[in-house]
Amino acid sequence: MIRKLRIRMTLMVIAVLVLVSAGIVLAIRLANEQSISAQAMDTLSVLTESGSLSGTKAPSDSPESRRETPPPKPDMEDDGNRFGRKSGDRRGGRGQLAEIRSGREAAAAGLSNSYSITLNSDGSVASWTSDRADLYSDEQIAGIAESVLADGKDCGRIGTQFYLKTTDRLVVLDARLDYLSASNVLRSTILIAAASCILLSFLAWLLIRRMVRPVEDALIKQKQFVSDASHELKTPLAVISANAEVLEQEIGDNDYLGYIRSEVRRTDALVNNLLTLARMDRDGVETVMKRFDLSRAVLDVTLPFESTVYEAGKAMDSDIPEGIDCTGSEEMIKQLIVILLSNALKYSDDGGRIEISLKARGKQREIRVFNTGKAIPPENQQHIFDRFWRADPAHGRETGGHGLGLAIARTIVETHRGKITVDSCEGGTAFTVMLNA
């Protein structure tokens, strides 16, 4: 139980850390996106107002384009060839940035690569200039212009390129470097967040282990007390029962002696149940699991129980096919069947019916015990497996129960890594146990 509590608390802390880290990473990404967009649009406004990229490039068939141009510088020529451009090609050649007077304009123009497109009346490209013409080709420029015109907006973004359109001019800012830088920052943030989550999860595990230790010590002491008290009660109960029998032999039948013996039997059953729970809860105790005939084990319990059912004026039907085996503790499974049948006998209506069935469902074994009678309210169904819980304590004394039978049944099923459920409605209640084959 304590181990499960530690695991659940640790998983909850890890989940919170992951959610918080994911929120931080997402917030940084959105903030970077918004910052790049705002800065890009501000830069486009500055470039448009200053005319820094308004230098005119004549089309290739105009007289200006046919003028001889001075040879490019060696480093520029290498850059042009590296990007697949001819050194003497004037179209899309390196534009001359206009002088930018204010510091704001200088910072804006240096944000990323940008280029200016002069448009004809039909929307085609008349000329274009750029501060990094070696990065673009005529086809790319024409494609951008076509995409902007198809978009039908005066400003916006296409991929990593932001644009601002006027009547005959289109200014485009390529923010790929800014997005690359933001991506690197985001990647570093994710790595830091992941490392932080791992470190904090380990620290949380150590802290939870330390916090739960007092609860674990208290639970161990409680289990030890229950076990010791149960053992100590066995001796006086045996003495009381023996003295009652001696008195009954001397004075004959007596109502008071009957009351004593009845309460001794109830208390002895309670002590045995407490010892069973204490033994199952004790850490370090391994249950011996082996292959056994489950059909025979269920029949060994069911057949002797039929006479008890008939004496109570009730009927019992069984559907237990032969040849179904299972891996587990045979004695514990038999105890489970006794608990479920006893519970069905106690809470079935007068003249009611009890049914027990065993089925093999693939790699699982299903044991189902049904009894007619009143339905268990839905709000009580989630508590019936709790220790000492009773919907009606007075009725519990009448039936001789202590609220431990179903708790023991659940512990047995959990020990076998199975599952026990209850389904109750008007007409009857069914307990279903699923065990691994």
N, C-alpha and C positions, 0 to 999 in steps of 0.2 A: 504493500500500500504506500509506504513512504517513498519507495523507489519510483512508483508511478507518479506520485505527487511531484517529486523532483523533476522528472522528465516533463510533465505537463507545464510546470512553472518555467522551466528552461525554454521549452518550445514557445511559450507565450512571449517571453522576453525576446527571443530571436525574431519572432514574427513582428513585434513592435519595432525592433531595430531595423529590420528589412523595410518595413513600411515607411519609417521616418527617413531612412537613407534614400529610398526611392522618391519620396516627396522632395527631398533636398535636391537630388539630381534633376528631377523634372522641373523644379523651380529655377534652377540654374540654367537649364536649357531654354526654358521660356523667356527668362530674363535676357539671355544672350541673343535670342531670336528677336526680341522686341528692341534691344539696344542696337543691333545691327540694322534693323529696318528703319528705326528712327534716325540713326546717324546717316544711313544711306540716302534717305529722302532729304535730309537737311543738306547733305553734300550736293545732291542733284540741284537743289534750289540755288545753292551758292554758285555752282558751275554755270547754271543757266543765267543767273543774274549778272555774273562777272564776264561771261562770254569767253571763259578761258579756253574752251575747246571749240571756238567758233571759226577757226581758220578754215578757209574754203579749199577743198580738193576738187579740182575739175575732173569730169569724167574722162575715161581713157581716150575717147575719140575727139576731145576738144583740143584746140591749138595749145592751150596751156599744158595739157598732159603730154604733148609731143615734144615740148622743150627739153633740151638736154639738161640733165641734173648733174650736180657735182657727185663724184663717186662717194659712196658712204665710207665712213671710217672703218678701219679693219675690224674693230670689235663689233660694230653695228652690222657689218657684212656677215660676220660669223653668226650673229644672232638671227639675221634674216634668213640665211641659208639653213640654219638649224630648224627653223620653223617652216621650211618649205617655200620661202619667198625668194624671188629674184632680187638681186641687189639693186638693179636699176628700175624696178617696178615702182611707179609713183602711187598707184592706187593703193590706198590703205597704208601709205608710207608713214614714217614716224611724224606725228604732228608736233607743231611747235606750240607749247603751252603759252597762253597769254600771261603777261605779268600779273601776278596776284598781289595786291597791295596790302590787304589786311591779314593779320595772323590767323583769323578764322578761316579765310579763304585758303590760305596755305595748308592749314591742318586738314581741311575738308578735301582739297584736291589730292593730298597725299594718302588718303584713306585706302584706296584700291585703284585698280586699273579702270580707266574710263575712256569713252569715245563719244564723238558727236557725229550724228548723221544728218545731212541736209537732204530733204525730201523734195521730189518733184511734185507737181500738182496732182499727178495720178498716184502718188504714194510710193513711187519707185525711188531707189537710192540715187541721188545726184552726185554726192561725194561724201566722204567721211574722213575724220581725223581722230587720232588717238595718241595718248602719251606713251602707249606700248603697242604700236602698230604691228610689231613682230609677232604678237600673240593671236592676231585675228587675220582672217582672209575675207575676200570679197563675198564668198558664198556664205560665210557665217554672218557677216553684217547684213546681207540681204535676207537671210533667214530670220534674224532677230527683228528686222523692220517688218517683215511679213507677219511674224507672230504678234508684234505689238499692234499692227493695224487690225489683225483678226480679233485681238482681244477687245478692241473698241474702247479702251480706257485711256485717260490722259496720263495716268501714273499707275505704277504697279510693279510686279515682280514676275520674271520668267526664269525659273530655276534659281541660280545664284545672281542673276542680273536684274538690277532695279532700273526702271526707266522713267523719264519725264518727257512728255510730248507737248510741243507747242504747235503753232500753225504749220510751219515748214521746217521744223527742226526736232530732232530726237536725241536726247542726251541719255546715255546708258552708263551705269556704274556697275562694274563687275566685282562683286563682293566675295569671290571664291576664296581669296586669301583670308578674309575675315571669318568665313564659315569654317575654313580649315583650322584656323587658330582656335575658334570656339569649340570645334570638335576635339582638338587636342586637350583643351582645358576640361571638356566634359569627360573625356577618357581618363584623364588623371583623377578627376573627382570621383569617378566610379571606382577606380582602383583603391583610392584612399578610403572611400565609403565601405568597400568590401573588406579591406583590412581592418577597419575600425569595427565593423560588425563581428568579425571573427574574434578580435581581441576582447570586445565588450561581452560577447556571448560566453567566452571562457571565464571572464571575471564574474559574470552573472551566475554561471554554474557554481563557481566557488562560493559566492555569496549566498546563493540559495541553499547550497549544501550546509553552510554554517547556520543559516536561519532555521532550517528544518530540523537540525540536530536536536534541539530541546523537545520538539514534538515527537521525534523518533524515540528519544529516551523515555518520554512519558508513556508512549504507546507500548514500548517494551515492558515497562514496569506494570502497566495495566494488564497486559497479557499474562505476565508472570503472576500477578496477584490473582487473576481469575483461575489460572491453573492451580496455584497453591491452595486457594480457598476451596476449589472444587474437590481436590484431594483430601483436604482436612474435613470436609463435610461428609465424605463417604463413610468414615468410621462412626460418627454419632448416628447417622441415619441407619446404619446396619445394626447398631446397638438398640436403637428405638424399635426397629422392626422386630428384632429378636425378642425383646421384652414384651412387645404387644402380643406376639404369638404365644409366649409362656403364660401371660395373663389370660388369654383367650382359652387356653387349655384348662386353666384352673377355674375360671368363673363362667366359662361357656360364652355363647354369643352375646355381644354387648355393642350397642350403638356407638358408644364413645370410643371403644377400641376399633370399631370399623372406621370412624372418622380419622383416628390416628394413623391407621394403616393406609387409608386412602391418601392422606396428605404426605405420608412418607413416600408412597409410590410416585406422587407428583413431584416432590422435591428431588427424589432420586433420578427421575427422568430429566429434570432440569439440570442437575449436576452432570449427568452423562452428556447432555447436549453442550454444556459449557466446556467440558473436557474435550469434546470433539472439535469445537471451534478453536480452542486453545492449541490443540495439536495441529490443526490445519494452518493456523496463523503463525506457528512458531517458525522463525527463520532457520534455514539450514536443514530443514527436514525434507528429504526427497521422497516423493511418492513412487513406488515401484510400478512401472508401466510395462505390461506384457500383453501378448495376444491371447484373447480368450473368447469363448463362445458366448456372445451377447444374448442370443436367443435363449440358451439354457439358463443364463443368469436371471433374465427377466421372468422366465417360467418358474424358477425356484422360489421366487418371491410371490408371484401372482397366485399360483395354485394354493398355497396354504392360506392366503388372504381371502380366498373366495368364501370359506366357511364363516369368517368374521363378517363379511358383507351380508351373507344370507341370514345370519343370526340377527343382524340389524334390520331385517325386513327390506333389504334393497337388492337390486339385481346387478350383475357384473358380467360384462362381455369383454373378451380378449381376442386380439388378432395378432398373433406372434408367430410368424413363419420361421421355419428351421433354417439353420445354416448361415445365420448372419453373425459375423464375428466383429471384433473391435479391439483396439489397443488402449489399455488403461488399467485401472485398479478394479478388479472384479468386486471386491468387498465394498468399495466406495460406491460403485454403480448400483449394487444391491441396496445399499443404504439410501441412495437417491430414490430408487423405485419405492421403497418402504415409506419414505417421507411423502412422496406425491400421492400414493394410494391412501395413506392415513389422512392426508389433508382432504382428498376427495370424499372419503367416508364421513369425515366430520362435518363438512359443509354442504353435502348433498341433501336435498329435501327428503321428507318422509316418503318411503316407497320409491325413491329415485333410482337412477341408473348410473353406473360407473363403467367407463370404457377405457381400455388400455390397448395401445397398438405399437408395433415396432415395424419400421420400414427402412430399407436400404435405398438411399438416394445418392447414387454415384459414389463419391468418396466420403459421404456423410451418413450417419445413422440417426434416424428420427424416432424419438420416444414421445408418445403423446398420451396424456392422461386427461380424460374428460369426465365431468360429473354434472348432472342436472341440478338445478337450484337457482337461488337468487344471483343476479349479476353483481359483480364487484364494481362499484362506482369508478369512473375513469380517474378521478382525483386520488383514489386509493391504490390504483394498480401500480403506480410508480413507487409505492412505499412497502408493498407486501413482502419484498425481499430484504427489507431492513431488519436489523436485529431488535427484538423485543417490541416491534411495532405491531399494534393491533387496532383495527378499525373500531372494535367494540370490546374493550377489556373485560366487561362483565360476561359477554358471550364466550370470551376466551377461557375464563374459569369454568364455564359450563361444559365446554367441550374438552377441557383438560389440556389446552395448548398454552405455550409460553411465548410464542412469537419468534421461535428460533429455528423451527423446522425448515421453512423456505430459505432462511438465511444460510443454513447448512447446505441445502440443496444447491443454492447458487455458488457457494464456495467449492463444492464438489465439481460442478460443471466448469467453473473457471480454472480449477486445477487441471482439468482435462482439455483446457483451451477450447471449450465449447460455448454454447449460448443457450440460455433458457428464457422463454417469453411466456406471457400470459395473454389470453384472449377471452374476454368475458362479456357476455351480452345476455339479454333476456332469454332464459331457457337453459343456461349452463355456463360453465367455465372450463377452459382447456389450458393445460400447461404443456408446452412443447419444448423438448430438449434436443438440440442438434450437437452431435458428437462427431469428431473426426475419426475416420475408420483407421 
